[in-house]
Amino acid sequence: MLHVLNHPLGAHLLTRLRDRDTQPAAFRAFCHQLGLLLALDATRDLPTRDHVIETPVEKHTGRILAQPLAVVPILRAGLGMVQPFVDLFPDVSVGYVGLERDHVTAVARSYYQKLPPLAGKRVLAVDPMLATGGSAVQAIDVLLAAGATDISLVCIVASPEGVRAVEAVHPTVPIFTAALDRELNTKKYILPGLGDFGDRLYGT
């Protein structure tokens, strides 16, 4: 269920994000651009239906999206991945799940939750870093409890440990990422990774 983005522009943007010298304004721009590629990759199988329109010269039966979408960022870093989905899918619903990782235990705690109706929608949980997988598993649990049945996880960088953790609990949830990195270090940060995504995104 792991899908790793295969696009030269994606590789270019990811390298720019990894670079420690990339400043917050450029980091946000690269995040948005890579988010667009990931959003397209994660929605390539959306169902469509016939829709009859009038072109300037004749009647035409085209195809339009047949399933509503919801994007749910895991706060705070996930906020940086929302705008690409809003840009591509103007009717998308947006929810929020607040999870904060304890830097000592690496265990996430929940502090906020606000979700639109999720039944019948393709729900895209977005979080730039899939490290231990704990936050992702908790977020998916929250979405399932709220009525979601069609969930995908979208991240920028994933660790093998995080992928295994999600697959162990939610084996039917597809994971879309721009890179599968090498491993976690002793502090549960992804290697080679790109540091603390939220801090780099917001200059904190």
Contact map, one row per residue, 1 for C-alpha under 8 A:
111000000000000000000000000000000000000000000000000000000000000000000000000000000000000000000000000000000000000000000000000000000000000000000000000000000000000000000010001111100000000000000000000000000000
111100000000000000000000000000000000000000000000000000000000000000000000000000000000000000000000000000000000000000000000000000000000000000000000000000000000000000100000000001111000000000000000000000000000
111110000000000000000000000000000000000000000000000000000000000000000000000000000000000000000000000000000000000000000000000000000000000000000000000000000000000000000000000001111000000000000000000000000000
011111000000000000000000000000000000000000000000000000000000000000000000000000000000000000000000000000000000000000000000000000000000000000000000000000000000000000000000000000011111000000000000000000000000
001111100100000000000000000000000000010010000000000000000000000000000000000000000000000000000000000000000000000000000000000000000000000000000000000000000000000000000000000000011110000000000000000000000000
000111110110000000000000000000000000000000000000000000000000000000000000000000000000000000000000000000000000000000000000000000000000000000000000000000000000000000000000000000000100000000000000000000000000
000011111110000000000000000000000000000000000000000000000000000000000000000000000000000000000000000000000000000000000000000000000000000000000000000000000000000000000000000000000000000000000000000000000000
000001111111000000000000000000000000000000000000000000000000000000000000000000000000000000000000000000000000000000000000000000000000000000000000000000000000000000000000000000000000000000000000000000000000
000000111111100000000000000000000000000000000000000000000000000000000000000000000000000000000000000000000000000000000000000000000000000000000000000000000000000000000000000000000000000000000000000000000000
000011111111110000000000000000000100100000000000000000000000000000000000000000000000000000000000000000000000000000000000000000000000000000000000000000000000000000000000000000000100000000000000000000000000
000001111111111000000000000000000000000000000000000000000000000000000000000000000000000000000000000000000000000000000000000000000000000000000000000000000000000000000000000000000100000000000000000000000000
000000011111111100000000000000000000000000000000000000000000000000000000000000000000000000000000000000000000000000000000000000000000000000000000000000000000000000000000000000000000000000000000000000000000
000000001111111110000000000001101100000000000000000000000000000000000000000000000000000000000000000000000000000000000000000000000000000000000000000000000000000000000000000000000000000000000000000000000000
000000000111111111000000000001000100000000000000000000000000000000000000000000000000000000000000000000000000000000000000000000000000000000000000000000000000000000000000000000000100000000000000000000000000
000000000011111111100000000000000000000000000000000000000000000000000000000000000000000000000000000000000000000000000000000000000000000000000000000000000000000000000000000000000000000000000000000000000000
000000000001111111100100001001000000000000000000000000000000000000000000000000000000000000000000000000000000000000000000000000000000000000000000000000000000000000000000000000000000000000000000000000000000
000000000000111111110100001001100000000000000000000000000000000000000000000000000000000000000000000000000000000000000000000000000000000000000000000000000000000000000000000000000000000000000000010000000000
000000000000011111110100000000000000000000000000000000000000000000000000000000000000000000000000000000000000000000000000000000000000000000000000000000000000000000000000000000000000000000000000111000000000
000000000000001111111100000000000000000000000000000000000000000000000000000000000000000000000000000000000000000000000000000000000000000000000000000000000000000000000000000000000000000000000000010000000000
000000000000000011111100000000000000000000000000000000000000000000000000000000000000000000000000000000000000000000000000000000000000000000000000000000000000000000000000000000000000000000000000010000000000
000000000000000000111110000000000000000000000000000000000000000000000000000000000000000000000000000000000000000000000000000000000000000000000000000000000000000000000000000000000000000000000000000000000000
000000000000000111111111011000000000000000000000000000000000000000000000000000000000000000000000000000000000000000000000000000000000000000000000000000000000000000000000000000000000000000000000000000000000
000000000000000000001111111000000000000000000000000000000000000000000000000000000000000000000000000000000000000000000000000000000000000000000000000000000000000000000000000000000000000000000000000000010000
000000000000000000000111111100000000000000000000000000000000000000000000000000000000000000000000000000000000000000000000000000000000000000000000000000000000000000000000000000000000000000000000000000011110
000000000000000000000011111110000000000000000000000000000000000000000000000000000000000000000000000000000000000000000000000000000000000000000000000000000000000000000000000000000000000000000000000000001000
000000000000000000000111111111000000000000000000000000000000000000000000000000000000000000000000000000000000000000000000000000000000000000000000000000000000000000000000000000000000000000000000000000000000
000000000000000110000111111111100000000000000000000000000000000000000000000000000000000000000000000000000000000000000000000000000000000000000000000000000000000000000000000000000000000000000000000000011000
000000000000000000000001111111110000000000000000000000000000000000000000000000010000000000000000000000000000000000000000000000000000000000000000000000000000000000000000000000000000000000000000000000001000
000000000000000000000000111111111000000000000000000000000000000000000000000000000000000000000000000000000000000000000000000000000000000000000000000000000000000000000000000000000000000000000000000000000000
000000000000110110000000011111111100000000000000000000000000000000000000000000000000000000000000000000000000000000000000000000000000000000000000000000000000000000000000000000000000000000000000000000000000
000000000000100010000000001111111110000000000000000000000000000000000000000000011000000000000000000000000000000000000000000000000000000000000000000000000000000000000000000000000000000000000000000000000000
000000000000000000000000000111111111000000000000000000000000000000000000000000011011000000000000000000000000000000000000000000000000000000000000000000000000000000000000000000000000000000000000000000000000
000000000000100000000000000011111111100000000000000000000000000000000000000000000001000000000000000000000000000000000000000000000000000000000000000000000000000000000000000000000000000000000000000000000000
000000000100110000000000000001111111110000000000000000000000000000000000000000000000000000000000000000000000000000000000000000000000000000000000000000000001000000000000000000000000000000000000000000000000
000000000000000000000000000000111111111000000000000000000000000000000000000000001001100000000000000000000000000000000000000000000000000000000000000000000001000000000000000000000000000000000000000000000000
000000000000000000000000000000011111111100000000000000000000000000000000000000000001100100000000000000000000000000000000000000000000000000000000000000000000000000000000000000000000000000000000000000000000
000000000100000000000000000000001111111110000000000000000000000000000000000000000000000000000000000000000000000000000000000000000000000000000000000000000000000000000000000000000000000000000000000000000000
000010000000000000000000000000000111111111000000000000000000000000000000000000000000000000000000000000000000000000000000000000000000000000000000000000000100000000000000000000011100000000000000000000000000
000000000000000000000000000000000011111111100000000000000000000000000000000000000001100000000000000000000000000000000000000000000000000000000000000000000100000000000000000000000000000000000000000000000000
000000000000000000000000000000000001111111110000000000000000000000000000000000000000000000000000000000000000000000000000000000000000000000000000000000000000000000000000000000000000000000000000000000000000
000010000000000000000000000000000000111111110000000000000000000000000000000000000000000000000000000000000000000000000000000000000000000000000000000000000000000000000000000000010000000000000000000000000000
000000000000000000000000000000000000011111111000000000000000000000000000000000000000000000000000000000000000000000000000000000000000000000000000000000010100000000000000000000010000000000000000000000000000
000000000000000000000000000000000000001111111100000000000000000000000000000000000000000000000000000000000000000000000000000000000000000000000000000000000000000000000000000000000000000000000000000000000000
000000000000000000000000000000000000000111111100000000000000000000000000000000000000000000000000000000000000000000000000000000000000000000000000000000000000000000000000000000000000000000000000000000000000
000000000000000000000000000000000000000001111110000000000000000000000000000000000000000000000000000000000000000000000000000000000000000000000000000000000000000000000000000000000000000000000000000000000000
000000000000000000000000000000000000000000111111000000000000000011100000000000000000000000000000000000000000000000000000000000000000000000000000000000000000000000000000000000000000000000000000000000000000
000000000000000000000000000000000000000000001111100000000000000011100000000000000000000000000000000000000000000000000000000000000000000000000000000000000000000000000000000000000000000000000000000000000000
000000000000000000000000000000000000000000000111110000000000001111100000000000000000000000000000000000000000000000000000000000000000000000000000000000000000000000000000000000000000000000000000000000000000
000000000000000000000000000000000000000000000011111000000000001111000000000000000000000000000000000000000000000000000000000000000000000000000000000000000000000000000000000000000000000000000000000000000000
000000000000000000000000000000000000000000000001111100000000111100000000000000000000000000000000000000000000000000000000000000000000000000000000000000000000000000000000000000000000000000000000000000000000
000000000000000000000000000000000000000000000000111110000000111100000000000000000000000000000000000000000000000000000000000000000000000000000000000000000000000000000000000000000000000000000000000000000000
000000000000000000000000000000000000000000000000011111000011110000000000000000000000000000000000000000000000000000000000000000000000000000000000000000000000000000000000000000000000000000000000000000000000
000000000000000000000000000000000000000000000000001111100011110000000000000000000000000000000000000000000000000000000000000000000000000000000000000000000000000000000000000000000000000000000000000000000000
000000000000000000000000000000000000000000000000000111111111000000000000000000000000000000000000000000000000000000000000000000000000000000000000000000000000000000000000000000000000000000000000000000000000
000000000000000000000000000000000000000000000000000011111111000000000000000000000000000000000000000000000000000000000000000000000000000000000000000000000000000000000000000000000000000000000000000000000000
000000000000000000000000000000000000000000000000000001111100000000000000000000000000000000000000000000000000000000000000000000000000000000000000000000000000000000000000000000000000000000000000000000000000
000000000000000000000000000000000000000000000000000001111110000000000000000000000000000000000000000000000000000000000000000000000000000000000000000000000000000000000000000000000000000000000000000000000000
000000000000000000000000000000000000000000000000000001111111000000000000000000000000000000000000000000000000000000000000000000000000000000000000000000000000000000000000000000000000000000000000000000000000
000000000000000000000000000000000000000000000000000111101111100000000000000000000000000000000000000000000000000000000000000000000000000000000000000000000000000000000000000000000000000000000000000000000000
000000000000000000000000000000000000000000000000000111100111110000000000000000000000000000000000000000000000000000000000000000000000000000000000000000000000000000000000000000000000000000000000000000000000
000000000000000000000000000000000000000000000000011110000011111000000000000000000000000000000000000000000000000000000000000000000000000000000000000000000000000000000000000000000000000000000000000000000000
000000000000000000000000000000000000000000000000011110000001111100000000000000000000000000000000000000000000000000000000000000000000000000000000000000000000000000000000000000000000000000000000000000000000
000000000000000000000000000000000000000000000001111000000000111110000000000000000000000000000000000000000000000000000000000000000000000000000000000000000000000000000000000000000000000000000000000000000000
000000000000000000000000000000000000000000000001111000000000011111000000000000000000000000000000000000000000000000000000000000000000000000000000000000000000000000000000000000000000000000000000000000000000
000000000000000000000000000000000000000000000111100000000000001111110000000000000000000000000000000000000000000000000000000000000000000000000000000000000000000000000000000000000000000000000000000000000000
000000000000000000000000000000000000000000000111100000000000000111110000000000000000000000000000000000000000000000000000000000000000000000000000000000000000000000000000000000000000000000000000000000000000
000000000000000000000000000000000000000000000111000000000000000011111000000000000000000000000000000000000000000000000001110000000000000000000000000000000000000000000000000000000000000000000000000000000000
000000000000000000000000000000000000000000000000000000000000000011111100000000000000000000110000000000000000000000000001110000000000000000000000000000000000000000000000000000000000000000000000000000000000
000000000000000000000000000000000000000000000000000000000000000000111110000000000000000010111000000000000000000000000000111100000000000000000000000000000000000000000000000000000000000000000000000000000000
000000000000000000000000000000000000000000000000000000000000000000011111000000000000000000011110000000000000000000010100111100000000000000000000000000000000000000000000000000000000000000000000000000000000
000000000000000000000000000000000000000000000000000000000000000000001111100000000100100000011110000000000000000000000000001111000000000000000000000000000000000000000000000000000000000000000000000000000000
000000000000000000000000000000000000000000000000000000000000000000000111110000000100000000000111100000000000000000100000001111000000000000000000000000000000000000000000000000000000000000000000000000000000
000000000000000000000000000000000000000000000000000000000000000000000011111111101100000000000011100000000000000000000000000011100000000000000000000000000000000000000000000000000000000000000000000000000000
000000000000000000000000000000000000000000000000000000000000000000000001111111100000000000000001111000000000000000000000000011100000000000100000000000000000000000000000000000000000000000000000000000000000
000000000000000000000000000000000000000000000000000000000000000000000000111111100000000000000001111100000000000000000000000000100000000000000000000000000000000000000000000000000000000000000000000000000000
000000000000000000000000000000000000000000000000000000000000000000000000111111100000000000000000011000000000000000000000000000000000000000000000000000000000000000000000000000000000000000000000000001000000
000000000000000000000000000000000000000000000000000000000000000000000000111111111000000000000000000000000000000000000000000000110000000000000000000000000000000000000000000000000000000000000000000011001000
000000000000000000000000000000000000000000000000000000000000000000000000111111111100000000000000000000000000000000000000000001110000000000000000000000000000000000000000000000000000000000000000000000000000
000000000000000000000000000000000000000000000000000000000000000000000000111111111110000000000000000000000000000000000000000000000000000000000000000000000000000000000000000000000000000000000000000000000000
000000000000000000000000000100110000000000000000000000000000000000000000000011111110000000000000000000000000000000000000000000000000000000000000000000000000000000000000000000000000000000000000000000001000
000000000000000000000000000000110010000000000000000000000000000000000000100011111111100000000000000000000000000000000000000001110000000000000000000000000000000000000000000000000000000000000000000000000000
000000000000000000000000000000000000000000000000000000000000000000000011100001111111110000000000000000000000000000000000000001000000000000000000000000000000000000000000000000000000000000000000000000000000
000000000000000000000000000000010000000000000000000000000000000000000000000000111111111000000000000000000000000000000000000000000000000000000000000000000000000000000000000000000000000000000000000000000000
000000000000000000000000000000011011001000000000000000000000000000000000000000001111111100000000000000000000000000000000000000000000000000000000000000000000000000000000000000000000000000000000000000000000
000000000000000000000000000000000011001000000000000000000000000000000010000000001111111111010000000000000000000000000000000000000000000000000000000000000000000000000000000000000000000000000000000000000000
000000000000000000000000000000000000000000000000000000000000000000000000000000000111111111110000000000000000000000000000000000000000000000000000000000000000000000000000000000000000000000000000000000000000
000000000000000000000000000000000000000000000000000000000000000000000000000000000011111111000000000000000000000000000000000000000000000000000000000000000000000000000000000000000000000000000000000000000000
000000000000000000000000000000000001000000000000000000000000000000000000000000000001111111000000000000000000000000000000000000000000000000000000000000000000000000000000000000000000000000000000000000000000
000000000000000000000000000000000000000000000000000000000000000000001000000000000000111111110000000000000000000000000000000000000000000000000000000000000000000000000000000000000000000000000000000000000000
000000000000000000000000000000000000000000000000000000000000000000000000000000000000111111110000000000000000000000000000000000000000000000000000000000000000000000000000000000000000000000000000000000000000
000000000000000000000000000000000000000000000000000000000000000000011000000000000000010011111000000000000000000000000000000000000000000000000000000000000000000000000000000000000000000000000000000000000000
000000000000000000000000000000000000000000000000000000000000000000011110000000000000110011111100000000000000000000000000000000000000000000000000000000000000000000000000000000000000000000000000000000000000
000000000000000000000000000000000000000000000000000000000000000000001110000000000000000000111110000000000000000000010000000000000000000000000000000000000000000000000000000000000000000000000000000000000000
000000000000000000000000000000000000000000000000000000000000000000000111000000000000000000011111000000000000000000110000000000000000000000000000000000000000000000000000000000000000000000000000000000000000
000000000000000000000000000000000000000000000000000000000000000000000111100000000000000000001111100000000000000011110000000000000000000000000000000000000000000000000000000000000000000000000000000000000000
000000000000000000000000000000000000000000000000000000000000000000000001111000000000000000000111110000000000000111100000000000000000000000000000000000000000000000000000000000000000000000000000000000000000
000000000000000000000000000000000000000000000000000000000000000000000001111000000000000000000011111000000000010111100000000000000000000000100000000000000000000000000000000000000000000000000000000000000000
000000000000000000000000000000000000000000000000000000000000000000000000011100000000000000000001111100000000011110000000000000000000000000000000000000000000000000000000000000000000000000000000000000000000
000000000000000000000000000000000000000000000000000000000000000000000000011100000000000000000000111110000001111100000000000000000000001000000000000000000000000000000000000000000000000000000000000000000000
000000000000000000000000000000000000000000000000000000000000000000000000001000000000000000000000011111000001111000000000000000000000000000000000000000000000000000000000000000000000000000000000000000000000
000000000000000000000000000000000000000000000000000000000000000000000000000000000000000000000000001111100111100000000000000000000000001000000000000000000000000000000000000000000000000000000000000000000000
000000000000000000000000000000000000000000000000000000000000000000000000000000000000000000000000000111111111100000000000000000000000000000000000000000000000000000000000000000000000000000000000000000000000
000000000000000000000000000000000000000000000000000000000000000000000000000000000000000000000000000011111110000000000000000000000000000000000000000000000000000000000000000000000000000000100000000000000000
000000000000000000000000000000000000000000000000000000000000000000000000000000000000000000000000000001111100000000000000000000000000000000000000000000000000000000000000000000000000000000000000000000000000
000000000000000000000000000000000000000000000000000000000000000000000000000000000000000000000000000001111110000000000000000000000000000000000000000000000000000000000000000000000000000000000000000000000000
000000000000000000000000000000000000000000000000000000000000000000000000000000000000000000000000000011111111000000000000000000000001000000000000000000000000000000000000000000000000000000110000000000000000
000000000000000000000000000000000000000000000000000000000000000000000000000000000000000000000000000011101111100000000000000000000000011000000000000000000000000000000000000000000000000000000000000000000000
000000000000000000000000000000000000000000000000000000000000000000000000000000000000000000000000001111000111110000000000000000000000011000000000000000000000000000000000000000000000000000000000000000000000
000000000000000000000000000000000000000000000000000000000000000000000000000000000000000000000000001111000011111000000000000000000000000000000000000000000000000000000000000000000000000000000000000000000000
000000000000000000000000000000000000000000000000000000000000000000000000000000000000000000000000111100000001111100000000000000000000000000000000000000000000000000000000000000000000000000000000000000000000
000000000000000000000000000000000000000000000000000000000000000000000000000000000000000000000000011100000000111110000000000000000000000000000000000000000000000000000000000000000000000000000000000000000000
000000000000000000000000000000000000000000000000000000000000000000000000000000000000000000000001111000000000011111000000000000000000000000000000000000000000000000000000000000000000000000000000000000000000
000000000000000000000000000000000000000000000000000000000000000000000000000000000000000000000011110000000000001111100000000000000000000000000000000000000000000000000000000000000000000000000000000000000000
000000000000000000000000000000000000000000000000000000000000000000000000000000000000000000000011100000000000000111110000000000000000000000000000000000000000000000000000000000000000000000000000000000000000
000000000000000000000000000000000000000000000000000000000000000000000001000000000000000000000111100000000000000011111100000000000000000000000000010000000000000000000000000000000000000000000000000000000000
000000000000000000000000000000000000000000000000000000000000000000000100000000000000000000001110000000000000000001111100000000000000000000000000000000000000000000000000000000000000000000000000000000000000
000000000000000000000000000000000000000000000000000000000000000000000000000000000000000000000000000000000000000000111110000000000000000000000000011000000000000000000000000000000000000000000000000000000000
000000000000000000000000000000000000000000000000000000000000000000000100000000000000000000000000000000000000000000111111111000000000000000000010011100000000000000000000000000000000000000000000000000000000
000000000000000000000000000000000000000000000000000000000000000000000000000000000000000000000000000000000000000000001111100000000000000000000000001110000000000000000000000000000000000000000000000000000000
000000000000000000000000000000000000000000000000000000000000000000110000000000000000000000000000000000000000000000000111110000000000000000000000000111000000000000000000000000000000000000000000000000000000
000000000000000000000000000000000000000000000000000000000000000000111100000000000000000000000000000000000000000000000111111000000000000000000000000111000000000000000000000000000000000000000000000000000000
000000000000000000000000000000000000000000000000000000000000000000111100000000000000000000000000000000000000000000000101111100000000000000000000000001110000000000000000000000000000000000000000000000000000
000000000000000000000000000000000000000000000000000000000000000000001111000000000000000000000000000000000000000000000100111110000000000000000000000101110000000000000000000000000000000000000000000000000000
000000000000000000000000000000000000000000000000000000000000000000001111000000000000000000000000000000000000000000000000011111000000000000000000000000111100000000000000000000000000000000000000000000000000
000000000000000000000000000000000000000000000000000000000000000000000011110000000000000000000000000000000000000000000000001111100000000000110000000000111100000000000000000000000000000000000000000000000000
000000000000000000000000000000000000000000000000000000000000000000000011110001001100000000000000000000000000000000000000000111110000000000000000000000001110000000000000000000000000000000000000000000000000
000000000000000000000000000000000000000000000000000000000000000000000000111011001000000000000000000000000000000000000000000011111100000100000000000000001111000000000000000000000000000000000000000000000000
000000000000000000000000000000000000000000000000000000000000000000000000000011001000000000000000000000000000000000000000000001111100000000000000000000000111100000000000000000000000000000000000000010000000
000000000000000000000000000000000000000000000000000000000000000000000000000000000000000000000000000000000000000000000000000000111110000000000000000000000011110000000000000000000000000000000000000010000000
000000000000000000000000000000000000000000000000000000000000000000000000000000000000000000000000000000000000000000000000000000111111100100000000000000000011111001100000000000000000000000000000000000000000
000000000000000000000000000000000000000000000000000000000000000000000000000000000000000000000000000000000000000000000000000000001111110000000000000000000000011011000000000000000000000100011100000000000000
000000000000000000000000000000000000000000000000000000000000000000000000000000000000000000000000000000000100000000000000000000000111111000000000000000000000001011001000000000000000000100010000000000000000
000000000000000000000000000000000000000000000000000000000000000000000000000000000000000000000000000000000000000000000000000000000111111110000000000000000000000011111100000000000000000000000000000000000000
000000000000000000000000000000000000000000000000000000000000000000000000000000000000000000000000000000000011000000000000000000000011111111000000000000000000000001001100000000000000000000000000000000000000
000000000000000000000000000000000000000000000000000000000000000000000000000000000000000000000000001010000011000000000000000000000001111111100000000000000000000000000000000000000000000000000000000000000000
000000000000000000000000000000000000000000000000000000000000000000000000000000000000000000000000000000000000000000000000000000100100111111110000000000001000000000000100000000000000000000000000000000000000
000000000000000000000000000000000000000000000000000000000000000000000000000000000000000000000000000000000000000000000000000000000000111111111000000000000000000000001100110000000000000000000000000000000000
000000000000000000000000000000000000000000000000000000000000000000000000000000000000000000000000000000000000000000000000000000000000011111111100000000000000000000000000000000000000000000000000000000000000
000000000000000000000000000000000000000000000000000000000000000000000000010000000000000000000000100000000000000000000000000010000000001111111110000000000000000000000000000000000000000000000000000000000000
000000000000000000000000000000000000000000000000000000000000000000000000000000000000000000000000000000000000000000000000000010000000000111111111000000100000000000000000000000000000000000000000000000000000
000000000000000000000000000000000000000000000000000000000000000000000000000000000000000000000000000000000000000000000000000000000000000011111111100000000000000000000000000000000000000000000000000000000000
000000000000000000000000000000000000000000000000000000000000000000000000000000000000000000000000000000000000000000000000000000000000000001111111110000000000000000000000000000000000000000000000000000000000
000000000000000000000000000000000000000000000000000000000000000000000000000000000000000000000000000000000000000000000100000000000000000000111111111100000000000000000000000000000000000000000000000000000000
000000000000000000000000000000000000000000000000000000000000000000000000000000000000000000000000000000000000000000000000000000000000000000011111111110000000000000000000000000000000000000000000000000000000
000000000000000000000000000000000000000000000000000000000000000000000000000000000000000000000000000000000000000000000000000000000000000000001111111100000000000000000000000000000000000000000000000000000000
000000000000000000000000000000000000000000000000000000000000000000000000000000000000000000000000000000000000000000101100000000000000000000000111111100000000000000000000000000000000000000000000000000000000
000000000000000000000000000000000000000000000000000000000000000000000000000000000000000000000000000000000000000000001110000000000000000000000011111110000000000000000000000000000000000000000000000000000000
000000000000000000000000000000000000000000000000000000000000000000000000000000000000000000000000000000000000000000000111101000000000000000000011111111100000000000000000000000000000000000000000000000000000
000000000000000000000000000000000000000000000000000000000000000000000000000000000000000000000000000000000000000000000011100000000000000000000001001111100000000000000000000000000000000000000000000000000000
000000000000000000000000000000000000000000000000000000000000000000000000000000000000000000000000000000000000000000000001111000000000000000000000000111110000000000000000000000000000000000000000000000000000
000000000000000000000000000000000000000000000000000000000000000000000000000000000000000000000000000000000000000000000000011110000000000000010000000111111000000000000000000011000000000000000000000000000000
000000000000000000000000000000000000000001000000000000000000000000000000000000000000000000000000000000000000000000000000011110000000000000000000000001111100000000000000000011110000000000000000000000000000
000000000000000000000000000000000000000000000000000000000000000000000000000000000000000000000000000000000000000000000000000111100000000100000000000000111110000000000000000011110000000000000000000000000000
000000000000000000000000000000000000011001000000000000000000000000000000000000000000000000000000000000000000000000000000000111110000000000000000000000011111000000000000000000111000000000000000000000000000
000000000000000000000000000000000000000000000000000000000000000000000000000000000000000000000000000000000000000000000000000001111100000000000000000000001111110000000000000000111100000000000000000000000000
000000000000000000000000000000000110000000000000000000000000000000000000000000000000000000000000000000000000000000000000000000111100000000000000000000000111110000000000000000001110000000000000000000000000
000000000000000000000000000000000000000000000000000000000000000000000000000000000000000000000000000000000000000000000000000000011100000000000000000000000011111000000000000000001111100000000000100000000000
000000000000000000000000000000000000000000000000000000000000000000000000000000000000000000000000000000000000000000000000000000001110000000000000000000000011111101100000000000001011100000000100000000000000
000000000000000000000000000000000000000000000000000000000000000000000000000000000000000000000000000000000000000000000000000000000111000000000000000000000000111111100000000000000001111100000110000000000000
000000000000000000000000000000000000000000000000000000000000000000000000000000000000000000000000000000000000000000000000000000000000000000000000000000000000011111110000000000000001111000000000000000000000
000000000000000000000000000000000000000000000000000000000000000000000000000000000000000000000000000000000000000000000000000000000011100000000000000000000000001111111000000000000000001100000000000000000000
000000000000000000000000000000000000000000000000000000000000000000000000000000000000000000000000000000000000000000000000000000000111110000000000000000000000011111111100000000000000000000000000000000000000
010000000000000000000000000000000000000000000000000000000000000000000000000000000000000000000000000000000000000000000000000000000100100000000000000000000000011111111110000000100000000000000000000000000000
000000000000000000000000000000000000000000000000000000000000000000000000000000000000000000000000000000000000000000000000000000000000100000000000000000000000000111111111000000000000000000000000000000000000
000000000000000000000000000000000000000000000000000000000000000000000000000000000000000000000000000000000000000000000000000000000001110010000000000000000000000011111111100000000000000000000000000000000000
000000000000000000000000000000000000000000000000000000000000000000000000000000000000000000000000000000000000000000000000000000000000110110000000000000000000000001111111111000000000000000000000000000000000
100000000000000000000000000000000000000000000000000000000000000000000000000000000000000000000000000000000000000000000000000000000000000000000000000000000000000000111111111110000000000000000000000000000000
000000000000000000000000000000000000000000000000000000000000000000000000000000000000000000000000000000000000000000000000000000000000000000000000000000000000000000011111111000000000000000000000000000000000
000000000000000000000000000000000000000000000000000000000000000000000000000000000000000000000000000000000000000000000000000000000000000010000000000000000000000000001111111000000000000000000000000000000000
000000000000000000000000000000000000000000000000000000000000000000000000000000000000000000000000000000000000000000000000000000000000000010000000000000000000000000000111111110000000000000000000000000000000
100000000000000000000000000000000000000000000000000000000000000000000000000000000000000000000000000000000000000000000000000000000000000000000000000000000000000000000111111111000000000000000000000000000000
100000000000000000000000000000000000000000000000000000000000000000000000000000000000000000000000000000000000000000000000000000000000000000000000000000000000000000000010011111000000000000000000000000000000
100000000000000000000000000000000000000000000000000000000000000000000000000000000000000000000000000000000000000000000000000000000000000000000000000000111000000000000010011111100000000000000000000000000000
111000000000000000000000000000000000000000000000000000000000000000000000000000000000000000000000000000000000000000000000000000000000000000000000000000111000000000000000001111110000000000000000000000000000
111000000000000000000000000000000000000000000000000000000000000000000000000000000000000000000000000000000000000000000000000000000000000000000000000000011110000000100000000011111000000000000000000000000000
011110000000000000000000000000000000010011000000000000000000000000000000000000000000000000000000000000000000000000000000000000000000000000000000000000011110000000000000000001111100000000000000000000000000
011110000000000000000000000000000000010000000000000000000000000000000000000000000000000000000000000000000000000000000000000000000000000000000000000000000111110000000000000000111111000000000000000000000000
000111000110010000000000000000000000010000000000000000000000000000000000000000000000000000000000000000000000000000000000000000000000000000000000000000000011100000000000000000011111000000000000000000000000
000110000000000000000000000000000000000000000000000000000000000000000000000000000000000000000000000000000000000000000000000000000000000000000000000000000001110000000000000000001111100000000000000000000000
000100000000000000000000000000000000000000000000000000000000000000000000000000000000000000000000000000000000000000000000000000000000000000000000000000000000111100000000000000001111110000000000000000000000
000000000000000000000000000000000000000000000000000000000000000000000000000000000000000000000000000000000000000000000000000000000000000000000000000000000000111100000000000000000011111000000111100000000000
000000000000000000000000000000000000000000000000000000000000000000000000000000000000000000000000000000000000000000000000000000000000000000000000000000000000001100000000000000000001111100000111000000000000
000000000000000000000000000000000000000000000000000000000000000000000000000000000000000000000000000000000000000000000000000000000000000000000000000000000000001110000000000000000000111110000111000000000000
000000000000000000000000000000000000000000000000000000000000000000000000000000000000000000000000000000000000000000000000000000000011000000000000000000000000001010000000000000000000011111111110000000000000
000000000000000000000000000000000000000000000000000000000000000000000000000000000000000000000000000000000000000000000000000000000000000000000000000000000000000000000000000000000000001111111110000000000000
000000000000000000000000000000000000000000000000000000000000000000000000000000000000000000000000000000000000000000000000000000000000000000000000000000000000000000000000000000000000000111111000000000000000
000000000000000000000000000000000000000000000000000000000000000000000000000000000000000000000000000000100100000000000000000000000000000000000000000000000000000000000000000000000000000111111000000000000000
000000000000000000000000000000000000000000000000000000000000000000000000000000000000000000000000000000000100000000000000000000000011000000000000000000000000000000000000000000000000000111111100000000000000
000000000000000000000000000000000000000000000000000000000000000000000000000000000000000000000000000000000000000000000000000000000010000000000000000000000000000000000000000000000000000111111110101000000000
000000000000000000000000000000000000000000000000000000000000000000000000000000000000000000000000000000000000000000000000000000000010000000000000000000000000011000000000000000000000111110011111111000000000
000000000000000000000000000000000000000000000000000000000000000000000000000000000000000000000000000000000000000000000000000000000000000000000000000000000000001000000000000000000000111110001111110000000000
000000000000000000000000000000000000000000000000000000000000000000000000000000000000000000000000000000000000000000000000000000000000000000000000000000000000000000000000000000000000111000000111110000000000
000000000000000001000000000000000000000000000000000000000000000000000000000000000000000000000000000000000000000000000000000000000000000000000000000000000000100000000000000000000000100000001111111000000000
000000000000000011110000000000000000000000000000000000000000000000000000000000000000000000000000000000000000000000000000000000000000000000000000000000000000000000000000000000000000000000000111111110000000
000000000000000001000000000000000000000000000000000000000000000000000000000000000000000000000000000000000000000000000000000000000000000000000000000000000000000000000000000000000000000000001100111110010000
000000000000000000000000000000000000000000000000000000000000000000000000000000000000000000000000000000000000000000000000000000000000000000000000000000000000000000000000000000000000000000000000011111110000
000000000000000000000000000000000000000000000000000000000000000000000000000010000000000000000000000000000000000000000000000000011000000000000000000000000000000000000000000000000000000000000000011111111000
000000000000000000000000000000000000000000000000000000000000000000000000000110000000000000000000000000000000000000000000000000000000000000000000000000000000000000000000000000000000000000000000000111111101
000000000000000000000000000000000000000000000000000000000000000000000000000000000000000000000000000000000000000000000000000000000000000000000000000000000000000000000000000000000000000000000000000111111111
000000000000000000000011001000000000000000000000000000000000000000000000000000000000000000000000000000000000000000000000000000000000000000000000000000000000000000000000000000000000000000000000001111111111
000000000000000000000001101100000000000000000000000000000000000000000000000010010000000000000000000000000000000000000000000000000000000000000000000000000000000000000000000000000000000000000000000011111110
000000000000000000000001000000000000000000000000000000000000000000000000000000000000000000000000000000000000000000000000000000000000000000000000000000000000000000000000000000000000000000000000000001111111
000000000000000000000001000000000000000000000000000000000000000000000000000000000000000000000000000000000000000000000000000000000000000000000000000000000000000000000000000000000000000000000000000000111111
000000000000000000000000000000000000000000000000000000000000000000000000000000000000000000000000000000000000000000000000000000000000000000000000000000000000000000000000000000000000000000000000000001110111
